[in-house]
Amino acid sequence: MQLELRHLQAVCRIAEAGSLGGAARRLGVSQPALSAQLRRIERVTGGELFVRGRSGVEPTALGQFVLAKARRVLSEMDALGAEARAIDTGTPLRLGCILLVLIDGLLAETDLFRSGQEITVDLEDSVTVLARMLGAGRYDAIVYGEVNDHEVVLPEGALARTLIPKEPFCIRLSARHRLAGADRIELADLAGESWMTLVVDDDGGPEALVAACAKAGFTPSLRYRITDRKMHYDLIAAGRAISLSQPTAPAAEGTVMRPLVGAPVTGRIRLAWSRSAVSAGQAELLYRAAARAYVANVGNNAFHKEWWDAHPEVHPAAD
């Protein structure tokens, strides 16, 4: 038997999972089948690659040697595929996103930076779906958000880079609201309001809102979940709801946006890509395009521009 890429992948998955059972689940095979495959691999390499320890399996000295070589080979193969796609400008780069403020600007930026290669873009309501589609090869890269401490689980073979590590969410409310004239709003003063929940409900947003409101002494009434922007804004303008919002969001007639005291809910924006489909150079271009698109919206609200200027540590490498 000669070693194949699937054998190297199996060895790496066993090391990453720390157990044959965990690796089998990741690979989608039975544990007995993986054990038999490992024995065949060990016959080719000339000795045991793993031994059982207190917390699972651990690589032997030979195993560590094989792992190092396997990771290098797999990395080179991923790079080969990604760089070949980059050269073949007839192959579109497939980008999946949730509805973030920067998306419109990102499309214009990618048209500028990726001249000669088509880019397709799909919007999803679910971060979980985005990650799953990235793992399934439906998307080559995704742009998504996470709220407070929530972390999106990415598939095997994905790399990620944080675009914006922190942005304080604000409140959008009717221009006729009793608090519309306030410079900043205490979350506790919004008890009893009807809330428009975030469009994406699996990025940690609703949980973060509920937790923040609990600390402020009340339970929010999550009454609406509207994906249509115009209807979303119209309901708020009519005084029927309020909502959390990205601080870079544009103005909407009949509504105002105000920061929350203490910034109890914050978000971050990340870019993830398949290392076998997107080269390092492509990933850098996408990152810079997304960064420029975000920065272009910073001035939409004066309070966020002031916060942004005071926090250079959160600025992306846009230049």
HELIX and SHEET records of a PDB file:
HELIX    1   1 LEU A    5  ALA A   17  1                                  13    
HELIX    2   2 LEU A   20  LEU A   27  1                                   8    
HELIX    3   3 GLN A   31  THR A   45  1                                  15    
HELIX    4   4 ALA A   61  ILE A   87  1                                  27    
HELIX    5   5 ILE A  103  PHE A  113  1                                  11    
HELIX    6   6 VAL A  127  ALA A  136  1                                  10    
HELIX    7   7 LEU A  187  LEU A  190  5                                   4    
HELIX    8   8 GLY A  205  LYS A  215  1                                  11    
HELIX    9   9 ARG A  229  ALA A  237  1                                   9    
HELIX   10  10 ALA A  280  VAL A  295  1                                  16    
HELIX   11  11 VAL A  298  ASN A  300  5                                   3    
HELIX   12  12 ALA A  302  ALA A  310  1                                   9    
HELIX   13  13 PRO A  312  VAL A  314  5                                   3    
SHEET    1   A 2 PHE A  50  GLY A  53  0                                        
SHEET    2   A 2 GLY A  56  PRO A  59 -1                                        
SHEET    1   B 5 ILE A 119  LEU A 123  0                                        
SHEET    2   B 5 LEU A  93  CYS A  97  1                                        
SHEET    3   B 5 ALA A 141  VAL A 147  1                                        
SHEET    4   B 5 THR A 266  SER A 274 -1                                        
SHEET    5   B 5 ALA A 158  PRO A 168 -1                                        
SHEET    1   C 5 SER A 221  TYR A 224  0                                        
SHEET    2   C 5 SER A 194  MET A 196  1                                        
SHEET    3   C 5 ILE A 242  SER A 245  1                                        
SHEET    4   C 5 CYS A 170  SER A 174 -1                                        
SHEET    5   C 5 THR A 255  PRO A 259 -1                                        
END                                                                             
